Amino acid sequence: MPTNNIVTIEHLLTLIGQRVVFQQQQCEIIELLDDCEFVLQVLEDDTNIQATQYGEGHRAVPITYVLPIFDGEGDLHAELVAAGLHRLLTE
C-alpha cells in the first residue's frame, strides 16, 4: 500500500460506516480494499442487476463504487478530493 504522512491504515479503517455524498448520491463506506480503495454503497433505492458468470442477470444488488484513496505519487486521489472525502481524512 502507498504510504502517506497524514493518513494511516488505522484511520482509514475508522471511516468504514461513514455516510458521504458521492456523485450526488448518498453512500456509505462499506469496505477498505487492500490496494487503498474505499468501496462505497449507494443508500438510495437504485439497484443494478448482477450478472452470473454466464452473463445472465438474475439478482438486484445495491450500486457500489470503488474510490481510490491515493494517486500514484502517494497524495490523496483527485476523485476523493472532488467528492469532499478528504475532509474525513484530515479530521
Secondary structure, DSSP 8 states (H G I E B T S, - for coil): ---BTTB-HHHHHHTTT-EEEETTEEEEEEEEETTTEEEEEE-SS-EEEEE-TTS-EEEEEE-EEEEESB-TTSSB-HHHHHTTTHHHH--
